[in-house]
């Protein structure tokens, strides 16, 4: 399973690792993902998702149902 957030669609991005001598080599910035279970009161069921920690903040702010609906509209969540 690839490291992609199921709510925001965030995934790893590339960049440079810069040493003290300013030599640059390629590296990856990976997403901080957590596996979390959410209870959706509108449907009365539990949902398990792999979400980034920034998506957890969005879920706390907007609610799980609104975030799931938005992810489905944007084509991130099937």
Order of alpha helices (4+ residues) and beta strands (2+ residues): beta-beta-beta-beta-alpha-alpha
